[in-house]
Amino acid sequence: MKSKRHLKIMDLVKDKAVQTQEDLTNALKEEGIDVTQATISRDIKQLGLIKIPMKGGGYKYSLPPKQREKINATSRMKRMFQDSVVNIDYSENLIVINTLPGTAQGIAALLDSTEWDKVIGTIAGDDTILIIVKPKDAVDKVLEKLESLTL
């Protein structure tokens, strides 16, 4: 639930002029996600959201600059792996990650945002992620990285 909420928050701040925590809470409620102000405050901190000036005056929430976003994505990915990954297996150049229901897409989005060398793509369902690695002999390195996130 948290990862889906985080993804929705990121979409909202990209698409709307969200100026306050109350604006964000109301926008989430319109999307069917009921949250408290305290939860929103923690989410803003965890996502590393910043306030930037708007053209007409005032400030709005924004995603962090790319460098900070990558650092935050790595720490979020580690947390999500520890909380949600059930199993990691592979065959040839394909790696399959089994997760708790509802968490695969959030984890796959984070994997995609890290732009790992040798990973040419991911496909996610509700509780399964398929990672395609090229070349085949890079699978061990990718597996090692993935498994380090579960520790």
C-alpha positions as CSV (number, residue, x, y, z in Angstrom):
1,M,0.0,0.0,0.0
2,K,2.8,2.4,0.9
3,S,4.6,1.9,-2.4
4,K,1.4,2.5,-4.4
5,R,0.8,5.6,-2.3
6,H,4.3,6.8,-3.0
7,L,4.0,6.3,-6.7
8,K,0.7,8.2,-6.7
9,I,2.2,11.1,-4.7
10,M,5.1,11.3,-7.3
11,D,2.5,11.4,-10.1
12,L,0.5,14.1,-8.3
13,V,3.4,16.4,-7.7
14,K,4.5,16.0,-11.3
15,D,1.1,16.8,-12.7
16,K,-0.4,19.3,-10.3
17,A,0.6,22.4,-8.4
18,V,0.4,20.8,-4.9
19,Q,1.3,23.6,-2.5
20,T,0.5,22.2,0.9
21,Q,0.2,18.9,2.7
22,E,-3.5,19.5,2.9
23,D,-3.6,19.8,-0.9
24,L,-1.8,16.5,-1.2
25,T,-4.1,14.8,1.3
26,N,-7.2,16.0,-0.6
27,A,-5.7,14.9,-4.0
28,L,-5.0,11.5,-2.6
29,K,-8.5,11.2,-1.2
30,E,-9.9,12.1,-4.7
31,E,-7.9,9.1,-5.9
32,G,-9.4,6.9,-3.2
33,I,-6.4,6.9,-0.9
34,D,-7.4,8.0,2.6
35,V,-4.3,9.2,4.6
36,T,-3.6,11.4,7.6
37,Q,-1.5,14.5,7.7
38,A,1.2,12.7,9.7
39,T,1.4,10.0,7.0
40,I,1.7,12.6,4.3
41,S,4.5,14.3,6.3
42,R,6.5,11.1,6.5
43,D,5.9,10.3,2.8
44,I,7.2,13.8,1.8
45,K,10.3,13.2,3.9
46,Q,10.9,9.6,2.5
47,L,10.4,10.7,-1.1
48,G,12.7,13.7,-0.6
49,L,10.1,16.1,-2.0
50,I,11.2,19.7,-2.2
51,K,9.4,23.0,-2.6
52,I,10.0,25.1,-5.7
53,P,8.8,28.5,-6.7
54,M,5.8,28.8,-9.0
55,K,5.6,31.4,-11.8
56,G,2.6,33.3,-10.3
57,G,4.1,33.3,-6.8
58,G,4.0,30.8,-4.0
59,Y,5.6,27.4,-3.8
60,K,4.7,23.8,-4.8
61,Y,6.0,20.4,-4.0
62,S,8.4,18.8,-6.6
63,L,10.4,15.7,-7.1
64,P,14.0,16.0,-6.0
65,P,16.8,16.7,-8.4
66,K,18.0,13.6,-10.3
67,Q,21.1,12.9,-8.2
68,R,19.1,13.0,-4.9
69,E,16.4,11.0,-6.5
70,K,18.8,8.2,-7.3
71,I,20.1,8.0,-3.8
72,N,16.6,8.1,-2.4
73,A,15.5,5.4,-4.9
74,T,18.3,3.1,-3.8
75,S,17.4,3.4,-0.1
76,R,13.7,3.0,-0.9
77,M,14.5,-0.1,-3.1
78,K,16.5,-1.7,-0.3
79,R,13.6,-1.1,2.2
80,M,11.0,-2.4,-0.3
81,F,13.1,-5.5,-1.1
82,Q,13.5,-6.2,2.6
83,D,9.8,-5.7,3.2
84,S,8.3,-7.3,0.1
85,V,10.5,-9.7,-1.8
86,V,9.7,-13.3,-1.2
87,N,12.0,-15.1,-3.6
88,I,14.5,-14.5,-6.4
89,D,15.3,-17.1,-9.1
90,Y,16.7,-17.2,-12.6
91,S,17.0,-19.1,-15.8
92,E,19.4,-18.2,-18.6
93,N,19.1,-14.4,-18.9
94,L,15.8,-14.0,-17.1
95,I,15.5,-13.2,-13.4
96,V,12.1,-13.6,-11.6
97,I,11.4,-11.8,-8.4
98,N,8.3,-12.9,-6.4
99,T,6.9,-10.3,-4.0
100,L,4.0,-9.8,-1.7
101,P,0.8,-9.0,-3.6
102,G,0.5,-5.5,-4.8
103,T,4.2,-4.6,-4.5
104,A,5.8,-5.8,-7.7
105,Q,5.0,-2.7,-9.8
106,G,6.5,-0.3,-7.3
107,I,9.7,-2.3,-7.0
108,A,10.0,-2.7,-10.8
109,A,9.6,1.1,-11.2
110,L,12.4,1.6,-8.8
111,L,14.6,-0.9,-10.6
112,D,13.8,0.9,-13.9
113,S,14.8,4.3,-12.4
114,T,18.2,3.0,-11.3
115,E,19.1,2.2,-15.0
116,W,21.3,-0.8,-14.0
117,D,23.9,-1.7,-16.6
118,K,23.1,-5.1,-18.2
119,V,19.4,-4.9,-17.3
120,I,17.5,-4.2,-20.6
121,G,14.0,-4.2,-19.1
122,T,11.5,-5.3,-16.5
123,I,8.0,-6.4,-16.6
124,A,5.8,-6.4,-13.5
125,G,2.5,-7.9,-12.5
126,D,0.9,-7.8,-9.1
127,D,3.4,-10.0,-7.3
128,T,6.0,-11.0,-9.9
129,I,8.7,-9.1,-11.7
130,L,10.6,-10.4,-14.8
131,I,14.0,-8.9,-15.3
132,I,15.7,-9.3,-18.7
133,V,19.5,-9.3,-18.5
134,K,21.9,-8.9,-21.5
135,P,24.4,-10.5,-21.9
136,K,23.6,-13.8,-20.2
137,D,26.9,-14.0,-18.4
138,A,25.9,-10.8,-16.5
139,V,23.1,-12.6,-14.6
140,D,25.4,-13.4,-11.7
141,K,26.3,-9.8,-11.1
142,V,22.7,-8.6,-11.3
143,L,21.6,-11.4,-8.9
144,E,24.3,-10.4,-6.5
145,K,23.1,-6.8,-6.5
146,L,19.5,-7.9,-6.1
147,E,20.3,-10.3,-3.2
148,S,22.4,-7.5,-1.5
149,L,19.2,-5.5,-1.3
150,T,17.4,-8.2,0.8
151,L,20.1,-8.2,3.5
